[in-house]
Amino acid sequence: MEKPIRIRILDHEYLLRSDEDEARVNEIAQFVNVKLGEIRDTGGRLSEGKVAILAAFHIASDYFQVLRERDELIKDVQDRARSLNSQIDALAE
């Protein structure tokens, strides 16, 4: 692991060690901060813990949506490849 990287999330400073480079860690921290800020700004007077849980839920929901879209894309590419292979096989006969 690299040297510790200092990040700030919801006005709290954290020191992280990561296999990611510093720019990537900061990008992730900024993403998390944006999500937390969105929840905090629209959630009324929620505690930081509740804001964090709701943000984690939203991030997980987005993640699973991307996985579903990726799986659909893979299936689509596989179907197209099978179709093209069938067309090639038909021409070769």
MODELLER restraints for C-alpha pairs under 7 A, 6 or more apart:
rsr = mdl.restraints
at = mdl.atoms
rsr.add(forms.Gaussian(group=physical.xy_distance, feature=features.Distance(at['CA:1:A'], at['CA:17:A']), mean=6.36, stdev=0.5))
rsr.add(forms.Gaussian(group=physical.xy_distance, feature=features.Distance(at['CA:1:A'], at['CA:18:A']), mean=5.81, stdev=0.5))
rsr.add(forms.Gaussian(group=physical.xy_distance, feature=features.Distance(at['CA:1:A'], at['CA:19:A']), mean=5.26, stdev=0.5))
rsr.add(forms.Gaussian(group=physical.xy_distance, feature=features.Distance(at['CA:2:A'], at['CA:17:A']), mean=6.37, stdev=0.5))
rsr.add(forms.Gaussian(group=physical.xy_distance, feature=features.Distance(at['CA:2:A'], at['CA:18:A']), mean=6.40, stdev=0.5))
rsr.add(forms.Gaussian(group=physical.xy_distance, feature=features.Distance(at['CA:2:A'], at['CA:19:A']), mean=6.45, stdev=0.5))
rsr.add(forms.Gaussian(group=physical.xy_distance, feature=features.Distance(at['CA:3:A'], at['CA:17:A']), mean=6.42, stdev=0.5))
rsr.add(forms.Gaussian(group=physical.xy_distance, feature=features.Distance(at['CA:4:A'], at['CA:15:A']), mean=5.87, stdev=0.5))
rsr.add(forms.Gaussian(group=physical.xy_distance, feature=features.Distance(at['CA:4:A'], at['CA:16:A']), mean=5.23, stdev=0.5))
rsr.add(forms.Gaussian(group=physical.xy_distance, feature=features.Distance(at['CA:4:A'], at['CA:17:A']), mean=4.66, stdev=0.5))
rsr.add(forms.Gaussian(group=physical.xy_distance, feature=features.Distance(at['CA:5:A'], at['CA:15:A']), mean=5.47, stdev=0.5))
rsr.add(forms.Gaussian(group=physical.xy_distance, feature=features.Distance(at['CA:5:A'], at['CA:16:A']), mean=5.08, stdev=0.5))
rsr.add(forms.Gaussian(group=physical.xy_distance, feature=features.Distance(at['CA:5:A'], at['CA:17:A']), mean=6.15, stdev=0.5))
rsr.add(forms.Gaussian(group=physical.xy_distance, feature=features.Distance(at['CA:5:A'], at['CA:22:A']), mean=6.53, stdev=0.5))
rsr.add(forms.Gaussian(group=physical.xy_distance, feature=features.Distance(at['CA:6:A'], at['CA:13:A']), mean=6.86, stdev=0.5))
rsr.add(forms.Gaussian(group=physical.xy_distance, feature=features.Distance(at['CA:6:A'], at['CA:14:A']), mean=5.68, stdev=0.5))
rsr.add(forms.Gaussian(group=physical.xy_distance, feature=features.Distance(at['CA:6:A'], at['CA:15:A']), mean=4.49, stdev=0.5))
rsr.add(forms.Gaussian(group=physical.xy_distance, feature=features.Distance(at['CA:6:A'], at['CA:16:A']), mean=6.30, stdev=0.5))
rsr.add(forms.Gaussian(group=physical.xy_distance, feature=features.Distance(at['CA:7:A'], at['CA:13:A']), mean=5.73, stdev=0.5))
rsr.add(forms.Gaussian(group=physical.xy_distance, feature=features.Distance(at['CA:7:A'], at['CA:14:A']), mean=5.31, stdev=0.5))
rsr.add(forms.Gaussian(group=physical.xy_distance, feature=features.Distance(at['CA:7:A'], at['CA:15:A']), mean=6.36, stdev=0.5))
rsr.add(forms.Gaussian(group=physical.xy_distance, feature=features.Distance(at['CA:7:A'], at['CA:26:A']), mean=6.71, stdev=0.5))
rsr.add(forms.Gaussian(group=physical.xy_distance, feature=features.Distance(at['CA:7:A'], at['CA:29:A']), mean=6.67, stdev=0.5))
rsr.add(forms.Gaussian(group=physical.xy_distance, feature=features.Distance(at['CA:8:A'], at['CA:14:A']), mean=6.09, stdev=0.5))
rsr.add(forms.Gaussian(group=physical.xy_distance, feature=features.Distance(at['CA:9:A'], at['CA:29:A']), mean=6.77, stdev=0.5))
rsr.add(forms.Gaussian(group=physical.xy_distance, feature=features.Distance(at['CA:9:A'], at['CA:33:A']), mean=5.62, stdev=0.5))
rsr.add(forms.Gaussian(group=physical.xy_distance, feature=features.Distance(at['CA:10:A'], at['CA:33:A']), mean=6.43, stdev=0.5))
rsr.add(forms.Gaussian(group=physical.xy_distance, feature=features.Distance(at['CA:35:A'], at['CA:55:A']), mean=5.82, stdev=0.5))
rsr.add(forms.Gaussian(group=physical.xy_distance, feature=features.Distance(at['CA:36:A'], at['CA:51:A']), mean=6.35, stdev=0.5))
rsr.add(forms.Gaussian(group=physical.xy_distance, feature=features.Distance(at['CA:36:A'], at['CA:52:A']), mean=6.42, stdev=0.5))
rsr.add(forms.Gaussian(group=physical.xy_distance, feature=features.Distance(at['CA:36:A'], at['CA:55:A']), mean=5.52, stdev=0.5))
rsr.add(forms.Gaussian(group=physical.xy_distance, feature=features.Distance(at['CA:39:A'], at['CA:51:A']), mean=6.05, stdev=0.5))
rsr.add(forms.Gaussian(group=physical.xy_distance, feature=features.Distance(at['CA:39:A'], at['CA:55:A']), mean=6.38, stdev=0.5))
rsr.add(forms.Gaussian(group=physical.xy_distance, feature=features.Distance(at['CA:40:A'], at['CA:46:A']), mean=6.92, stdev=0.5))
rsr.add(forms.Gaussian(group=physical.xy_distance, feature=features.Distance(at['CA:40:A'], at['CA:51:A']), mean=5.96, stdev=0.5))
